[in-house]
């Protein structure tokens, strides 16, 4: 096995780094956990902000790594993290998000210790930790509901021209996408019950575990109405390819291919357009996947390295089985880096691959 001598260079030529991105107002990266969604979101956000586009990158994944990737502390609320470009970032803290609004713990909210919607879940036919949807699904957890409520707020924020979302892993993301239908059904049930039962709804506070003096059922219903309307707006945005590109991230391995196929199928059920499929950690030379040149980039030695050759064979087999995933989508390849993809130097190379 031969060694590869590479000259270390600190920077990449600005000419090969995208200034701006060709993308709608909202870009969401989804896929199996650990495939590199945070890396893609951070790289896209950096490139987007480079042409003066006010860009917010948001992480809704409870296991945040955006701070590490961008090498700066990211707050729970959107804040500008660069002085030279209009780049904003936020890592949503689900626990903090539960402290107010219709999913608050106790008080006038509809949350509480009784499940995703507290005692209200039992009234509507749910049990245990989650409320059961009449279509057979389950109500997403209150932390996920709170996260998407904040996301709706950020998408309407006039400070930002583009919002880029590092989503939670596939399962959590799909549960968030189910929320509008569940909320519509839930709100309809609550309002119908209120009309039938009239004054009995005054006791809703007690059912929610609070004191009658502390809980205002009407306020809770108003919060729920507003939230349902906002979620409906979000769904309209997610289903409009002129406004949203949901980008599926995968790695060239069989399990990731299968997971991506399932994700694409489920997204199609919700009429969410997928414009781009990103194949990350491909064992190819940088020049083979992007019009970029970085002297410090170490490519796999596919001529003399047996390990590299075997891994490339495995990847090619997986890629050959990925035709259903690729069909009808723009496919972008990002090479396997020999170092951690962290900081602007490596993220600029990733951006060049994504905007190829």
Secondary structure, 3 states (H helix, E strand, C coil): CCCCCCCCCCCCCHHHCCCCCCCCCEEEEECCCCCCHHHHHHHHHHHHHCCCCCEEEEECCCCCCHHHHHCCCCCCCCEECCCCCCEEEEECCHHHHCCCCCCCCCCCCCCCCCCCCCHHHHHCCCECCECECCCCCECCCHHHHHHHHHHHHHHCCCCCCEEEEECCCHHHHHHHHHHHHHHHHHHHHHHHHHHHHHHHHHHHHHHCCCCCCCCCHHHHHHHHHHHHHHHHHHHHHHCCCCCEEEEEEEECCHHHHHHHHHHHHHHHHCCCCCCEEEEEEECCCHHHHCCCCCCCCCCCCCCCCHHHHHHHHHHHHHHHCCHHHHCCCEEEEEECCCCCCCCHHHHHHHHHHHCC
